[in-house]
């Protein structure tokens, strides 16, 4: 089954989803008073934030999704 989607609509949908993911990333970082994802993940890993495991896992997943969406947006036909 093929579905046709206007490029502008696709860009809007991807951009909306990308912004929402970036908001979630910033929310996690703000909660832990961190400025970068890498710093937060390292501190969660080394035990600086002993209760941060779930947020670190979620953050990693959000970062992967963010990267996929950026690539998709960059490679729209």
C-alpha positions in Angstrom: 0.0 0.0 0.0 1.4 3.4 -1.0 0.4 6.7 0.4 1.2 10.0 -1.3 2.1 12.8 1.0 2.9 16.4 0.1 6.5 17.4 0.9 5.3 20.5 2.9 3.0 18.4 5.0 5.7 15.8 5.6 8.1 18.6 6.6 5.5 20.1 9.0 4.8 16.7 10.6 8.5 15.8 11.0 9.3 19.3 12.4 6.5 19.1 14.9 7.6 15.7 16.1 11.2 16.9 16.2 10.3 20.0 18.3 8.3 17.8 20.8 11.3 15.4 21.2 13.6 18.4 21.7 11.3 19.7 24.4 11.3 16.4 26.2 15.1 16.3 26.0 15.3 19.8 27.5 12.8 18.8 30.2 14.9 15.9 31.4 18.1 18.0 31.3 16.4 20.8 33.2 15.0 18.4 35.8 18.6 17.3 36.6 20.1 20.8 36.2 22.3 19.7 33.3 23.1 21.6 30.1 24.1 18.7 27.8 22.8 15.2 27.3 26.3 13.7 27.3 27.1 15.2 30.7 23.8 13.9 32.1 24.2 10.4 30.7 27.8 10.2 32.0 26.7 11.3 35.5 23.8 8.8 35.5 26.2 6.1 34.4 28.9 6.9 37.1 26.4 7.1 39.9 26.4 10.9 40.4 22.6 10.6 40.0 21.7 7.3 41.5 18.0 7.6 40.6 18.5 8.8 37.0 18.6 5.4 35.2 15.1 5.6 33.7 15.6 9.2 32.6 19.0 8.3 31.1 17.5 5.5 29.1 14.6 7.7 27.9 17.1 10.4 27.0 19.2 8.0 24.9 16.0 6.9 23.1 14.9 10.5 22.5 18.4 11.4 21.1 18.2 8.4 18.7 14.7 9.4 17.6 15.9 13.0 17.2 18.7 11.9 14.9 16.4 9.7 12.8 14.0 12.6 12.3 16.8 15.1 11.4 18.1 12.6 8.8 14.6 12.1 7.5 14.0 15.8 7.2 17.3 16.3 5.4 16.6 13.5 2.9 13.1 14.3 1.9 12.7 14.1 -1.8 
